[in-house]
Amino acid sequence: PRPRPEPTKAPTSPTKSPTKSPTKSPTKQPVAPPARPSFPKCEDDDKWHKKRDSDKKCSWIGSNKNRCVVKGDDERWGFEACRETCGTCLEKEACPKDGDAKSDWMHASGDDFKNCAWVAEFSGNRCAQPGMDGSFAFQGCPVACRTCGYDCGVDDENWHKESEPEKTCDWVAAATGVRCDTPGEDGTRAYKSCPKACRACGGAFDECKDSDWHKNNDLSKDCGWITQAAGAIREQRCVAKGEDGSYGFLGCPVACDSC
């Protein structure tokens, strides 16, 4: 007879029970840090020179900081063109969290109204003014003079005053006290298209919130009054001047959408 096949092997014992499920939840995806504002490279502009004197460049300023308030042929102050020499590097010098609010800078004349707010109105000329403490306004009022770094949006390089293409955001920045309400060719006012020039950035220094601002000589016309309007009427109210001489969009950044 033919041999029988070998008996099958006894079944193996069952596998061990499954391992415990992992207790720790998967790690979260890394969150990218908030983007840092970008600033111009901290360096002296080798093309700049004193007005009508091409031999006097940033190296001429040297350690004599009084020369930082000399104007160049391109109408820029020395402290704007020679940032490394004059110590006005935007990336290195962060703006104070509360802006110029705590600065005690005052004009050398001693007039108490000639403070940083006064400088901001006509920064194109007033940033070169001397103070009582021996410093210049561009040093004592860095926010007004834009000599410190802060994230305040980007000025629209295509914006210009209606029918005057040479009057751009740079033109606005030289006299913010009277130019931030200027209508542009595109229908927007300067404070909307030139936020950096007009410092229309309520959240750049602290929490963006409306203050107790009110229109000059009218306590009833406050930030709530601005909010009640819409469109062009609201924009008109945002450039109203307050009791302290500031625009509505500075005192009411939420109402004016200028955070």
CORBEL-V780856 format. One record per pair of residues at least 12 apart in sequence whose C-alpha atoms are under 8 Angstrom apart, sorted by the first residue. I is the first residue (numbers start at 0). J is the second residue. If there is no record, write none. Layout:
<<I/J> <I/J>>
This chain:
<<35/150> <36/149> <36/150> <37/90> <38/89> <38/90> <38/148> <39/89> <39/90> <40/88> <40/90> <41/82> <41/83> <41/88> <41/89> <41/90> <42/81> <42/82> <42/83> <42/88> <43/57> <43/80> <43/81> <43/82> <43/83> <43/84> <44/57> <44/80> <44/81> <45/57> <47/71> <47/72> <47/73> <47/80> <47/81> <48/71> <48/72> <49/69> <49/70> <49/71> <49/72> <49/77> <50/70> <50/71> <50/72> <50/73> <50/74> <51/71> <51/72> <57/77> <57/80> <57/81> <57/84> <58/84> <60/77> <60/84> <61/84> <62/84> <64/85> <67/81> <67/85> <68/127> <78/137> <79/146> <87/146> <87/147> <88/146> <88/147> <88/148> <89/146> <89/147> <89/148> <89/149> <90/147> <90/148> <91/147> <91/148> <92/146> <92/147> <92/148> <93/147> <93/148> <93/149> <94/141> <94/142> <94/147> <94/148> <94/149> <94/204> <95/204> <96/203> <96/204> <96/205> <97/204> <97/205> <98/142> <98/204> <99/115> <99/140> <99/141> <99/142> <99/143> <102/115> <102/139> <102/140> <103/139> <104/130> <104/131> <104/132> <104/136> <104/139> <104/140> <105/130> <105/131> <105/132> <106/128> <106/129> <106/130> <106/131> <106/136> <107/129> <107/130> <107/131> <107/132> <107/133> <108/130> <108/131> <109/131> <115/136> <115/139> <115/140> <115/143> <116/143> <118/136> <118/140> <118/143> <118/144> <119/143> <119/144> <119/174> <119/175> <119/176> <120/174> <120/175> <120/176> <120/177> <121/173> <121/174> <121/175> <121/176> <122/143> <122/144> <122/172> <122/173> <122/174> <122/175> <123/172> <123/173> <123/174> <124/173> <126/140> <126/143> <126/144> <149/203> <149/204> <150/203> <151/194> <151/195> <151/198> <151/199> <151/200> <151/203> <152/194> <152/195> <152/200> <153/193> <153/194> <153/195> <154/168> <154/192> <154/193> <154/194> <154/195> <154/196> <155/168> <155/192> <155/193> <156/168> <158/183> <158/184> <158/185> <158/192> <158/193> <159/183> <159/184> <160/181> <160/182> <160/183> <160/184> <160/189> <161/182> <161/183> <161/184> <161/185> <162/184> <168/189> <168/192> <168/193> <168/196> <169/196> <171/189> <171/193> <171/196> <171/197> <172/196> <172/197> <175/196> <175/197> <176/245> <179/197> <179/238> <180/238> <188/234> <191/257> <194/257> <198/249> <199/248> <199/249> <199/252> <199/257> <199/258> <200/249> <200/252> <200/257> <200/258> <201/249> <201/252> <201/253> <201/257> <201/258> <202/258> <203/258> <207/252> <207/253> <207/258> <208/251> <208/252> <208/253> <209/222> <209/250> <209/251> <209/252> <209/253> <209/254> <210/222> <210/250> <210/251> <211/250> <212/241> <212/242> <212/247> <212/250> <212/251> <213/241> <213/242> <213/247> <214/239> <214/240> <214/241> <214/242> <214/247> <215/240> <215/241> <215/242> <215/243> <215/244> <216/242> <222/247> <222/250> <222/251> <222/254> <223/254> <225/237> <225/254> <225/255> <226/254> <226/255> <233/255> <234/255> <237/251> <237/255>>
